[in-house]
Amino acid sequence: MSKDHLHQIAIVGCYGDGNVGDESILQATTQFLRKSSQNQVKICVLSNNPEETRNIHGIEAILTLNLFKPSHWYALFCKGKLWAILQTLRRSDLLLMGGGDLLRDDIGFIAYIGVASAAILMKLFGKPFALWSIGIGPINTRSGMALTKWLLDNAVFAYFRERKSLERAQVLAPNRDGASLFYYPDIALFMDPPLTLRSRSNKPPVLAVSLLDFEAAGHRTRNIQINWQAYLVHIKQLIRQFLDEGYTIHLIPFDPQDIPFLYLISADLNSKSVRTYSQCMTPDESKKALSEADAFVGMRLHACILAVSLGIPTVAISYDRKVENFMSGVGLTSCTLRLENAASNLNIENIHTKHLYFAQAWPTISANIDSIHQEMKSHLGQILFRAICKYE
């Protein structure tokens, strides 16, 4: 990229909501953009909480609103927020839409097209947009399918974080150049570590746990046939087994919805060896908290991703295909439990076996992840540069 001109890249996704996973995607993305451009890039994020985004990531952010949601129209049209969005997009050389499972309408078509509207506006301005570290979720309506196909057909490139999403995209957009649709693991896997990570030599050992409040998850878990109360009993029994072995337990939330749920578990356990984090942290803080653990058990996708990136023996409880897709994508299928089958497998012997497998397989898996990262940096850097220069 030319040093005489700072290119501006806009990013739209589910940012500013306090979800550690989404913020990890954003942090890893900004790190990647800065490195690949040698800091010759300006970044502006369309965020649900611009002040928080600026404070956490040190980048420019503006308030994003849903153009198709009546409750947002007053701010958009009477308070000038629409003008700020339009100006940001018109000044941008490229829009990245992602990451996460944004291509889905099971949360409602209005919510889906609200996120996609930035891409539609970029197209109207004659500017490029790309799909970034993205997944395809459930699409239940004709309108949702039409919008998904339009996004796939018009994006300058699409980087999918799951092979299955890539395969689905190839079916939905059969006329696309195959080189412009590709797979790499979730960008958060390659997030730079915090500045200070201490080696794990804990006495007593620490088990980090990140659980999803499945009742609050709504669309994520409604199709899973499971007795939630029985599952909760098994989770508590598992944690008690680790406590009996002398472990300290760290309950780490990755979404604000999970905090009351984790406190409920902590209260029932009633042990001084259980530490519950009282709020969601920044990506760096979350990664540092995980780095203090000797082992990890979790449901939240990005808690699993950050734990794996640190080489912490990880067992993922898959409540959504994206969790098992990530684990299989990095060669850790054996360290995954499907939620439907987890209750019968949530015992300390099984978890120890999977943690041991992780530790033994880690040198090979780590080398493979490093190799993917090197390929990704070269490939994506070139594609980003070409996407911007093509439209200059």
C-alpha positions in Angstrom: 0.0 0.0 0.0 1.2 3.5 -0.9 2.8 5.4 1.9 1.6 8.6 0.3 -2.0 7.7 1.0 -3.6 6.1 4.0 -6.3 3.8 2.8 -9.4 3.7 5.0 -11.1 0.4 5.8 -14.5 0.2 7.4 -15.5 -2.8 9.5 -19.1 -3.8 10.3 -20.2 -6.7 12.6 -21.5 -7.3 16.1 -19.1 -5.0 17.8 -19.6 -2.9 21.0 -22.0 -5.4 22.7 -19.5 -6.6 25.3 -19.1 -10.1 23.7 -15.4 -11.1 24.2 -15.5 -13.3 21.1 -16.6 -10.5 18.7 -14.1 -8.1 20.3 -11.4 -10.7 19.8 -12.3 -10.9 16.1 -12.0 -7.1 15.9 -8.7 -7.0 17.7 -7.2 -9.7 15.6 -8.5 -8.0 12.4 -7.1 -4.6 13.3 -3.7 -6.2 14.1 -3.7 -8.0 10.8 -4.6 -4.9 8.8 -1.9 -2.8 10.5 0.8 -5.4 10.0 -0.2 -6.2 6.4 -0.2 -2.5 5.4 2.8 -1.5 7.6 0.4 0.8 9.5 -0.6 2.6 6.3 -4.3 2.1 6.9 -7.0 4.0 8.7 -9.7 1.8 10.4 -13.2 2.9 11.3 -15.6 0.5 13.0 -19.4 0.7 12.8 -20.1 -0.2 16.4 -23.0 -0.5 18.8 -20.9 1.3 21.4 -18.4 3.6 19.7 -16.8 4.9 22.9 -16.2 1.4 24.2 -14.7 0.4 20.8 -12.4 3.4 20.8 -11.3 2.7 24.4 -10.6 -1.0 23.9 -9.1 -1.0 20.4 -7.7 2.5 20.0 -9.4 3.0 16.6 -12.1 5.3 15.2 -15.7 4.1 15.6 -19.1 5.5 14.8 -22.5 4.4 16.0 -24.2 1.8 13.8 -27.9 1.7 13.5 -30.3 -0.6 11.6 -31.8 1.4 8.7 -34.7 -1.0 8.5 -35.6 -0.9 12.2 -38.3 1.8 13.0 -37.0 2.3 16.5 -33.7 3.5 15.0 -35.2 6.0 12.5 -35.3 9.0 14.9 -31.6 8.8 15.6 -30.8 8.0 11.9 -32.9 10.8 10.3 -33.4 13.4 13.1 -30.0 13.2 14.8 -27.8 12.9 11.8 -26.5 9.4 12.4 -27.3 8.2 8.9 -25.2 11.0 7.5 -22.2 9.9 9.6 -22.6 6.3 8.4 -22.9 7.4 4.7 -19.8 9.7 5.0 -17.8 6.9 6.6 -18.6 4.4 3.9 -18.1 6.9 1.1 -14.6 7.8 2.5 -13.7 4.1 2.8 -11.7 2.2 0.2 -13.0 -1.2 1.4 -15.6 -2.5 3.8 -15.1 -5.7 5.8 -18.3 -7.4 6.8 -17.6 -9.8 9.6 -16.6 -11.8 11.4 -18.9 -14.4 13.0 -22.0 -16.1 11.7 -23.5 -12.9 10.1 -25.0 -14.7 7.1 -28.1 -16.0 8.9 -31.7 -15.0 9.2 -32.9 -17.1 12.2 -32.5 -14.0 14.3 -34.9 -12.2 12.0 -34.5 -10.9 8.5 -34.6 -7.2 9.7 -31.6 -7.9 11.9 -29.8 -9.7 9.0 -30.4 -6.9 6.4 -29.5 -4.3 9.0 -26.0 -5.7 9.2 -25.8 -6.2 5.4 -27.0 -2.7 4.7 -23.5 -1.3 4.9 -22.4 -3.7 2.1 -25.4 -2.7 0.1 -24.5 1.0 0.5 -20.9 0.3 -0.5 -22.1 -1.3 -3.7 -24.3 1.8 -4.4 -21.2 4.0 -3.9 -19.2 1.9 -6.3 -16.9 0.8 -3.5 -15.8 -2.8 -2.7 -16.9 -4.9 0.3 -15.6 -8.3 1.4 -16.8 -11.0 3.8 -14.3 -11.5 6.6 -13.8 -14.4 8.9 -17.5 -15.2 8.4 -19.8 -18.2 8.7 -23.1 -19.1 7.2 -25.8 -19.9 9.7 -29.4 -21.0 9.4 -31.2 -19.4 6.5 -34.9 -20.0 6.7 -36.6 -17.5 4.3 -36.5 -16.8 0.6 -35.6 -13.2 1.4 -32.7 -14.4 3.6 -31.5 -16.8 0.9 -31.7 -14.0 -1.8 -29.7 -11.6 0.4 -27.1 -14.3 1.1 -26.7 -15.0 -2.6 -26.4 -11.3 -3.4 -23.7 -10.8 -0.7 -21.7 -13.9 -2.0 -22.1 -12.7 -5.7 -21.0 -9.1 -5.0 -18.2 -9.4 -2.4 -14.8 -8.9 -3.9 -13.7 -11.9 -1.8 -15.1 -14.1 1.0 -12.9 -15.5 3.8 -14.9 -18.2 5.6 -13.9 -19.4 9.1 -15.4 -22.9 8.5 -14.9 -25.3 5.7 -18.6 -26.2 5.8 -19.5 -22.6 5.3 -17.1 -22.4 2.3 -18.7 -25.5 0.8 -22.2 -24.1 1.2 -21.1 -20.8 -0.3 -19.7 -22.6 -3.4 -23.1 -24.1 -3.9 -25.0 -20.8 -3.4 -22.6 -18.9 -5.7 -21.6 -21.4 -8.4 -20.5 -18.7 -10.8 -17.9 -17.2 -8.4 -14.2 -17.5 -9.2 -13.1 -20.2 -6.8 -10.0 -18.3 -5.8 -12.2 -15.5 -4.3 -13.9 -17.8 -1.9 -11.6 -19.5 0.7 -11.2 -20.9 4.1 -8.9 -20.1 7.1 -9.6 -20.6 10.8 -11.3 -17.8 12.7 -9.0 -14.7 12.7 -9.1 -14.6 16.5 -6.9 -17.7 16.6 -4.1 -15.5 15.4 -4.6 -12.6 17.8 -1.4 -11.3 19.3 -0.9 -12.4 22.9 -0.9 -10.0 25.8 2.4 -8.4 26.6 2.9 -10.4 29.8 2.0 -14.1 29.9 3.4 -16.0 32.8 4.3 -19.7 32.5 1.8 -22.1 34.0 3.3 -23.6 37.2 0.3 -23.4 39.4 0.0 -25.0 42.8 -2.8 -25.8 43.1 -3.6 -26.4 39.4 -6.3 -24.1 37.8 -9.2 -25.2 35.6 -10.7 -22.4 33.5 -14.3 -22.8 32.6 -16.5 -20.7 30.2 -20.1 -21.7 30.0 -23.0 -20.5 27.9 -26.2 -19.5 29.6 -28.2 -21.9 27.4 -31.6 -20.5 28.3 -30.5 -16.9 27.3 -28.9 -18.2 24.1 -32.3 -18.5 22.4 -31.8 -19.3 18.8 -28.5 -20.9 19.4 -29.8 -23.8 21.5 -33.5 -24.1 20.8 -33.1 -27.1 18.4 -30.9 -29.1 20.9 -32.8 -31.9 22.5 -31.5 -32.0 26.0 -32.7 -31.8 29.6 -31.0 -28.6 30.7 -31.5 -29.1 34.4 -29.9 -32.5 34.2 -27.1 -31.1 32.1 -26.5 -28.4 34.7 -26.3 -31.0 37.4 -23.6 -32.8 35.4 -21.6 -29.6 35.0 -21.6 -29.0 38.7 -20.7 -32.6 39.4 -17.7 -32.2 37.0 -16.5 -29.1 38.7 -16.8 -30.7 42.1 -14.7 -33.6 40.9 -12.0 -31.1 39.9 -12.3 -29.4 43.3 -11.9 -32.7 45.0 -8.7 -33.3 43.1 -7.3 -30.0 44.4 -8.0 -27.7 41.5 -8.9 -24.1 41.7 -11.8 -23.2 39.3 -11.9 -19.9 37.4 -15.3 -19.2 35.9 -14.7 -16.7 33.0 -17.6 -15.0 31.2 -17.3 -14.3 27.5 -20.7 -12.6 27.1 -22.6 -10.4 29.6 -25.5 -12.8 29.5 -23.3 -15.5 31.1 -22.4 -13.6 34.3 -25.6 -14.3 36.3 -25.4 -18.0 35.2 -21.8 -18.4 36.3 -22.6 -16.8 39.7 -25.5 -19.2 40.0 -23.1 -22.1 39.5 -20.5 -20.6 41.9 -23.1 -20.1 44.6 -24.3 -23.7 44.4 -20.7 -25.0 44.6 -20.1 -22.8 47.7 -16.3 -23.2 47.6 -13.5 -20.7 48.3 -11.6 -22.4 45.5 -14.0 -21.1 42.9 -13.3 -17.7 41.4 -16.0 -16.1 39.3 -15.0 -13.1 37.2 -17.6 -10.4 37.8 -17.5 -8.9 34.3 -16.5 -9.5 30.7 -13.0 -8.4 30.0 -11.1 -7.0 27.0 -9.6 -9.7 24.6 -6.2 -9.2 26.1 -7.4 -9.4 29.7 -9.5 -12.5 28.8 -6.5 -14.2 27.2 -4.3 -13.3 30.2 -6.9 -14.8 32.5 -7.0 -18.0 30.4 -3.2 -18.1 30.4 -3.2 -18.7 34.2 -5.0 -22.0 33.7 -3.6 -25.5 33.4 -6.6 -26.8 31.6 -9.8 -25.5 30.1 -13.4 -26.7 29.6 -15.8 -24.5 27.7 -18.8 -23.9 25.5 -18.1 -20.4 24.2 -16.4 -20.6 20.8 -13.9 -17.8 21.3 -13.1 -19.0 24.8 -12.1 -22.3 23.1 -10.2 -20.4 20.4 -8.2 -18.3 22.8 -7.4 -21.3 25.0 -6.2 -23.3 22.0 -4.1 -20.4 20.8 -2.3 -20.4 24.2 -1.7 -24.2 24.0 -3.9 -24.9 27.1 -5.3 -28.4 27.1 -8.9 -27.7 25.9 -12.2 -29.6 25.9 -14.9 -27.9 23.9 -18.6 -28.6 24.6 -20.2 -28.0 21.3 -23.6 -26.3 21.5 -23.4 -25.1 17.9 -21.8 -26.5 14.7 -19.3 -23.6 14.7 -17.6 -24.9 17.9 -17.1 -28.4 16.5 -16.2 -27.0 13.1 -13.4 -24.9 14.7 -12.1 -27.8 16.7 -12.1 -30.2 13.8 -10.5 -27.5 11.6 -7.4 -27.4 13.9 -7.2 -31.2 14.4 -8.9 -31.4 17.8 -12.1 -33.4 17.0 -11.1 -35.8 19.8 -11.3 -32.9 22.3 -14.9 -32.0 21.5 -18.1 -33.2 23.2 -21.4 -32.6 21.5 -23.8 -31.0 23.9 -26.5 -33.7 23.3 -24.0 -36.3 24.4 -22.1 -34.3 27.0 -24.2 -35.2 30.0 -23.1 -38.9 29.9 -19.5 -37.9 29.1 -19.0 -35.1 31.6 -16.8 -37.0 34.1 -13.3 -36.2 35.2 -11.8 -39.3 33.8 -13.0 -38.5 30.3 -12.0 -34.9 30.5 -8.5 -35.8 31.8 -8.2 -38.3 28.8 -9.0 -35.5 26.3 -6.7 -33.0 28.0 -3.9 -35.6 27.8 -4.6 -36.1 24.1 -4.4 -32.4 23.6 -1.1 -32.1 25.3 0.4 -35.0 23.3 -1.0 -33.7 20.0 -0.1 -30.0 20.6 3.4 -29.9 19.1 2.0 -31.1 15.7 -1.2 -29.0 16.0 0.8 -25.9 16.9 3.2 -26.4 14.0 0.2 -26.7 11.7 -1.5 -23.6 13.0 1.8 -21.6 12.5 2.0 -22.9 8.9 -1.6 -21.8 8.3 -0.9 -18.4 9.8 2.1 -17.8 7.5 0.1 -18.8 4.4 -2.8 -16.7 5.6 -0.7 -13.6 6.1 0.7 -13.7 2.6 -2.5 -14.7 0.9 -4.9 -12.3 2.6 -2.4 -9.4 2.5 -2.2 -9.7 -1.3 -6.0 -10.0 -1.7 -6.7 -7.0 0.5 -4.2 -4.9 -1.5 -5.6 -6.0 -4.8 -9.2 -5.3 -3.6 -8.4 -1.7 -2.7 -6.2 -0.9 -5.7 -8.7 -2.3 -8.2 -11.2 0.4 -7.2 -8.8 3.3 -6.9 
